[in-house]
Amino acid sequence: MVMLGESKDWPSIKKVLNDVGGFLTRLKKYDVEATTEKTWKKARDGYISKPNFEPAEIKKSSIAASALCVWAVACSRF
């Protein structure tokens, strides 16, 4: 949600995820180069740099969340 510029509260998250097609389109069309340094700082400091932000660890709870973890890390390293 941070990288997509969305609020992190549960009602906002549900709204974004309920539109599965729209959500997937946003991920596919995500412009890494247009992402602000402020957004990268929030994403990296708040999530990506955390030791438990590992696809294998997250996959124990959710395969879909694991894939989003891979996506976020890949975008971050671009």
Helices and strands as residue ranges (DSSP letters): H 10-18, H 20-28, G 32-34, H 37-43, I 44-48, H 55-59, H 63-77
